[in-house]
Amino acid sequence: MSQIIAPISEALQAMIAGFTEGNPEVNAEEGQNVLSSLVTLMGHSSEFPSKLKELDAIFDAHPAFEPLYHYLFDLLMLSFIASDANAMDEQYLESEEWLKIEEETSDQGSELLNLYIYLQEAVAEEVRVNLDDYLREFLLADDDLYQDDFFIYEEILKKEDMEEAGIEDILDMARHSESPELEEVMVPMLAFFCRQDSRETIEQALKNDGSKGLHLALYKTIHGFYHGLKES
């Protein structure tokens, strides 16, 4: 029986659809094969190292999708915690085994993992999501814990009008960004919080922004994850 949860399922579909739509060099049929493999991977029970090997094997078979690796790792981690880990000992996520896995894979995910966790909490607590709440009340609320994150997001925090920015403003900011940690995720993250332009306008801009489908894929992924949370 499949254990894949709705937010992960919708995020996977959105990511592959966005990547193939925004990158003409990627075959749509191959995208469906990748999606099928990912759904199978995240829908069955197994230990995390085994699942990670399966994820690596998918990318070995489909190298054109390599730009999505770190972002699919995020979803694999969330899927494992939500499904597989719940079926284990209730203390598993505090065990030495899991802490070792987290340490060994600390460089494989992306900044979007924090955003997914924020969205989970916001939906559970029925809080309206917005950029300021995410940065100041969630991510940077504990200065001692998130000092590294402060430096990563500093240039966004300095621009107090980012809540009012349109997609072209966001793309211009990214082009002049001095934060390599956010080079790929800044645009889709800020676009998700954008209230000045329609989703159709944003998606069209991301489709043509030169990222070869990556920004469009991640933007759609965030929306898919969020929609899945609200519907589940």
N, C-alpha and C positions, 0 to 999 in steps of 0.2 A: 504493500500500500504506500502511495506517495506521501511523503512528509513535507513537501515543499509548501511554504506558507504564501499567502496571497501577495504580500508586498514584494517578496523575492521573485515570484513568478512574473508579476507585472513588470518589475524592474528589468528582468532578463529579456523579456520580449521587447521592451522599449529600447533597451541598449542595442540589441542586434538590429532592430528595425531602423534606428537612427543612424547606426554606423553604415549600413548598406545603402540607406537613402542618401546620405551625405558624401559617400565615397564611391564614385563611379568605377573605380578600379577593383572594387570588391563585388564578387558574384553573389546575387541575392539567394540563389539556390544553396550555395555553400553556407550562407548565413543561416538558413533554416536547418541545415545539418548541424551546425555549431550549436544553435539554440536547442535542438533536440538532445544533443549530447550533454549540454549544461543542465537541462531540466532533469535528465536521468541522473546525472551526478548529484545534484542537490536534492533529489527526491528519494534517494535511498540511504539507508543507515550504514555508517562506517566510521572508523576512527579518522580524525582530522588529517594526520599525515598521509593516509591512504587516499583521502579525497583530494588532497593537494597534488599528489602524484597523478591522479586522474585528470586534474585541471591542466597540469603541465603537458600531459599526453595530448589533450585536445589542442593545445596551442602548437605542439610539435606537428600535428596533422594539418593544422590550419594557420600557418604563419602570417597570413594576411591580416589576422585579427589580433596580432601581438599588441597593438596599442591599447587594447582593452584589458590586458592582463591584470594590472594592479587594481582596476576597478571591479573586475570579476572576483578577485581575491577578497575584496571587501564584502561582496555579497555572499561568497562562500563562507566566510567567517560568521556573518550574521545568520546565515541559514543553519550552520552547524550549531551555533549557540541556541537558536530558537527551537530546533528539532532534535538533533542527535544528543546534545548535551543534556537536554531535559529528560531523556530516557536513561541517562546514566545516574551515578550517585549524585545526590543533591549538592554535594560539596566538590564535584568534579572541577568546576571552574575556578576553584581556589586551591586545587591540588598542585603539587610540585610538577606533575606531568604537564598540566595545562599551562602553568607559568613558564615552563621551559619552551613549550610550543610558541607562546606569545613572544618570548624573547628571540627565538630563532627566526621568526617570521616578521619581526618588527619593521623591516624595511620593504615589505612586499605589498602593503596596502597603500591607501591614499588618504588625503584629508577629507574625502567625502564620507569616510566611516563616521567621523564626528557628526556630520550633518544628518546621517541616517539615524543615529542614536537620538539626536535632538528631535527629529521628526517623530520618532516613536514616543518620546516623552511628551511632546506637545499634543499629539493626538490623544494619548492616554489621559492627559490632564485637561483636555479641551481648551488648549491655549492657542490663540491665533498666531500663526508663524509669521515672523518678520526678521529682517536682517539684524536689526539692532538687538532684538531679544536673543537671537542666536549667538551673536558675538559677545555682548556684554553680560547677559544674564545666564547664559549656558556655558559658552566656551571659555570665557575669561573671568568668570565669577570668582574663581579661586586663583589669585595671582601667583601663589607659590607653586600651584600644581601646573599652571599653563603658561609659564613664562615664555617657553619656546613658541607657543601658539601666538602670543602677543606680537612677537617680532615678525612672524609670518604674516599676520593680518594687519600690521601697523599701518601700511599705506591705505588700506580700506578704511580703517578707523579714523584716519586723518581727514578723509573726505566725507564730511558730515552730510553731504547731499546725495550720497549713493542710494539712499532709499527712494529718491526721486529721479534717479538716472534712467534713461532709456537704453535700449540695447546698443545703439550706436555709441553712446557715452561709455558703456561697459567695454565694448570692443576697443575703443580708443585708449581707455585706461590700461587694458591688458597689453596693448602694443607697447606701452611705455612703462610697463611694470618692472620693478627691480627686485621682485620676490620670486626667485626660481621655484620655491616650494609650491607656489600657487600658479605656476605657468600654465598648467593644463586645466586645473579645476576652477580657477577664478571666474572665468567667463560663464560656464554652465551654472555655477553656484549663484553668482550675482544675477544671472538671467532668471533663475528660479524665483528669486525674491522680487524681481522687477514687476512693478504694477503700472508702469507707464505705457507699455506696449502689449498688444495681444499676443497670445501664444503663437498664432499664425505668423505674425510679423517677426517675432523672435526666432522661430524655427527657420524661416526663410533667410534671415540674416546669418544664422549660424551655419546654414547649409552652404552659404557662399563666403564664409570668412577665412577660408584657406586652411582650416584644421583637418581637412580630409575626413570629415564625418565625426571626428572625436568629440568636439564640443556639442554637436547636435545629439550624438549618442548619449552623452552624460546628462545633458539637459532633459532629454526624454526619460532617462533612467531615474532621475530624481523625482520627476512627476509621476512616473509609474509606481515607484516605491511609496510615495505619499498617497496616491490614490488607493493603492492596495491596503494601506494602513486604515484609511477611512472607511473602506468597504468591508473590512474583515471584523 
